[in-house]
Amino acid sequence: MSDLLTQLPALLGVLVGTLGTILATSLADRARWRRSQSVRWDERRLDAYVDYAHALKESHAVALRLTADHRPGSRSHPIDREEGLVRLAEADARRTIVWENLLLLGDEPTVAAAANWRDAIWQVERLARGIVEPPSDVAGMLTRVDEARDGYYRAARRSLGVRAGSVEQSATLRQALVDRSTATPEVPAN
């Protein structure tokens, strides 16, 4: 019995060490799993954000081509109306599908910014489809699209933890619109 009592502290030490090792290993595995899941969802969130931006840009590009005649100084290549409407419908279907991924994976500010950008593009699409008459300020309508896009990218970058400064384009694009509207057309030399 005295042998057992003398060895009891050593046995308790082994038991405590074993339990400590199991606990530490379990906590480390759990933390590694959480990090792995976080990286996995961040990658999927990035894909959802990029896919949605591509879908909106596709819709916007087709709508711009369909509305080229309503925008003096436009550099968009006009497109046949029937072909353009078909392409707009296809782009709209793709946008609807990727919207669901954005709703599933995006955070609230990014989803709200995406909806704002989508709504701004819808105004251009309504003009392209002939649902509304051209507004007196088509340039203002396009500026709202550019500003909404900037808002989407700000929110998406914040959601993803990207801290590399501003990528806003609306001011540059607005200036390009002003420059195009005030430029005098070149007269070809004979």
C-alpha positions as CSV (number, residue, x, y, z in Angstrom):
1,M,0.0,0.0,0.0
2,S,2.8,2.4,0.8
3,D,4.3,1.7,-2.7
4,L,1.0,2.8,-4.2
5,L,1.0,6.0,-2.1
6,T,4.5,6.8,-3.1
7,Q,3.7,6.3,-6.8
8,L,0.3,8.1,-6.6
9,P,1.7,11.5,-7.3
10,A,3.5,10.2,-10.4
11,L,0.4,8.4,-11.6
12,L,-1.7,11.6,-11.1
13,G,1.0,13.6,-13.0
14,V,0.7,11.2,-15.9
15,L,-3.1,11.3,-15.8
16,V,-3.1,15.2,-15.7
17,G,-0.5,15.3,-18.5
18,T,-2.5,12.9,-20.7
19,L,-5.7,14.9,-20.1
20,G,-3.9,18.2,-20.8
21,T,-2.5,16.8,-24.1
22,I,-5.9,15.6,-25.2
23,L,-7.5,18.9,-24.3
24,A,-4.8,20.9,-26.1
25,T,-4.9,18.7,-29.2
26,S,-8.7,19.0,-29.3
27,L,-8.6,22.8,-29.0
28,A,-5.9,23.1,-31.7
29,D,-7.9,20.8,-34.0
30,R,-11.1,22.8,-33.4
31,A,-9.3,26.1,-34.1
32,R,-7.7,24.7,-37.3
33,W,-11.1,23.4,-38.5
34,R,-12.6,26.9,-37.9
35,R,-9.8,28.6,-39.8
36,S,-10.2,26.1,-42.6
37,Q,-14.0,26.7,-42.7
38,S,-13.5,30.5,-42.6
39,V,-11.0,30.4,-45.5
40,R,-13.4,28.1,-47.4
41,W,-16.4,30.5,-47.0
42,D,-14.3,33.5,-47.7
43,E,-13.2,32.0,-51.0
44,R,-16.8,31.1,-51.9
45,R,-18.0,34.6,-50.8
46,L,-15.3,36.1,-53.1
47,D,-16.5,34.0,-56.0
48,A,-20.1,35.0,-55.3
49,Y,-19.1,38.7,-55.3
50,V,-17.1,38.4,-58.5
51,D,-19.8,36.4,-60.3
52,Y,-22.5,38.9,-59.4
53,A,-20.3,41.8,-60.5
54,H,-19.6,40.1,-63.9
55,A,-23.3,39.4,-64.4
56,L,-24.3,43.0,-63.7
57,K,-21.5,44.3,-65.9
58,E,-22.7,42.1,-68.7
59,S,-26.3,43.4,-68.4
60,H,-25.0,47.0,-68.2
61,A,-22.8,46.6,-71.3
62,V,-25.6,45.2,-73.4
63,A,-28.0,48.0,-72.1
64,L,-25.3,50.6,-73.0
65,R,-25.1,49.2,-76.5
66,L,-28.8,49.3,-76.9
67,T,-29.0,52.9,-75.7
68,A,-26.0,54.3,-77.6
69,D,-28.3,56.3,-79.8
70,H,-29.7,58.2,-76.7
71,R,-26.3,59.2,-75.6
72,P,-24.5,61.8,-77.6
73,G,-20.8,61.1,-77.9
74,S,-21.3,57.5,-76.8
75,R,-18.4,55.2,-77.5
76,S,-20.6,52.1,-77.1
77,H,-21.0,50.1,-80.3
78,P,-24.7,50.0,-81.1
79,I,-26.2,46.6,-81.4
80,D,-29.2,45.3,-83.4
81,R,-32.3,45.8,-81.2
82,E,-33.6,42.2,-81.4
83,E,-30.1,40.7,-80.8
84,G,-29.6,43.1,-77.9
85,L,-32.9,42.2,-76.3
86,V,-32.1,38.5,-76.5
87,R,-28.7,39.1,-75.0
88,L,-30.2,41.3,-72.3
89,A,-32.7,38.5,-71.4
90,E,-29.8,36.0,-71.2
91,A,-27.7,38.3,-69.0
92,D,-30.7,38.9,-66.8
93,A,-31.2,35.1,-66.3
94,R,-27.5,34.7,-65.3
95,R,-27.8,37.6,-62.9
96,T,-30.8,36.1,-61.3
97,I,-29.0,32.8,-60.7
98,V,-25.8,34.4,-59.2
99,W,-28.0,36.7,-57.1
100,E,-29.0,33.6,-55.0
101,N,-25.3,32.9,-54.2
102,L,-24.8,36.5,-53.2
103,L,-27.8,36.3,-50.9
104,L,-26.6,33.1,-49.3
105,L,-23.0,34.1,-48.8
106,G,-22.8,37.9,-48.7
107,D,-23.0,40.1,-45.7
108,E,-25.9,42.6,-45.2
109,P,-24.1,45.7,-46.4
110,T,-22.7,44.0,-49.5
111,V,-26.1,42.6,-50.4
112,A,-27.7,46.0,-49.9
113,A,-25.0,47.7,-52.1
114,A,-25.5,45.0,-54.8
115,A,-29.3,45.6,-54.8
116,N,-28.6,49.4,-55.2
117,W,-26.2,48.7,-58.1
118,R,-28.8,46.3,-59.7
119,D,-31.5,49.0,-59.4
120,A,-29.4,51.6,-61.0
121,I,-28.7,49.3,-63.9
122,W,-32.3,48.4,-64.2
123,Q,-33.0,52.1,-65.0
124,V,-30.7,51.8,-68.0
125,E,-32.2,48.5,-69.0
126,R,-35.7,50.0,-68.9
127,L,-34.5,52.7,-71.3
128,A,-32.8,50.0,-73.5
129,R,-36.1,47.9,-73.6
130,G,-38.1,51.0,-74.5
131,I,-40.2,50.9,-71.3
132,V,-39.3,54.5,-70.4
133,E,-38.5,57.6,-72.5
134,P,-34.9,58.8,-72.3
135,P,-34.5,61.1,-69.3
136,S,-33.3,64.6,-69.7
137,D,-30.1,63.6,-67.8
138,V,-28.9,60.3,-69.3
139,A,-25.4,61.2,-68.0
140,G,-26.8,61.5,-64.5
141,M,-28.4,58.1,-64.8
142,L,-25.1,56.6,-65.8
143,T,-23.3,58.4,-63.0
144,R,-25.7,56.7,-60.5
145,V,-24.7,53.3,-62.0
146,D,-21.0,54.1,-61.5
147,E,-21.5,55.4,-58.0
148,A,-23.6,52.4,-57.1
149,R,-20.8,50.1,-58.5
150,D,-18.3,51.9,-56.3
151,G,-20.5,51.3,-53.3
152,Y,-20.7,47.6,-54.1
153,Y,-17.0,47.2,-54.4
154,R,-16.4,49.2,-51.1
155,A,-18.8,46.9,-49.3
156,A,-17.5,43.7,-50.9
157,R,-13.9,44.7,-50.1
158,R,-14.8,45.5,-46.5
159,S,-16.6,42.2,-46.2
160,L,-13.6,40.3,-47.5
161,G,-11.1,42.3,-45.3
162,V,-9.3,43.9,-48.3
163,R,-7.5,47.0,-47.0
164,A,-5.6,48.2,-50.1
165,G,-7.1,51.6,-50.5
166,S,-9.9,52.9,-52.8
167,V,-10.7,51.6,-56.2
168,E,-13.5,54.0,-56.9
169,Q,-14.0,54.8,-60.6
170,S,-17.1,57.0,-60.7
171,A,-15.3,60.3,-60.6
172,T,-13.0,59.3,-63.4
173,L,-15.9,58.0,-65.5
174,R,-17.9,61.1,-64.8
175,Q,-15.0,63.3,-66.0
176,A,-14.7,61.1,-69.1
177,L,-18.4,61.8,-69.8
178,V,-17.9,65.5,-69.4
179,D,-14.8,65.4,-71.7
180,R,-16.7,63.5,-74.4
181,S,-19.7,65.8,-74.3
182,T,-17.6,69.0,-74.6
183,A,-15.1,67.7,-77.2
184,T,-15.6,69.0,-80.7
185,P,-15.8,66.3,-83.3
186,E,-12.7,66.0,-85.5
187,V,-13.3,66.9,-89.2
188,P,-11.4,64.4,-91.4
189,A,-8.9,66.0,-93.7
190,N,-9.4,65.5,-97.4
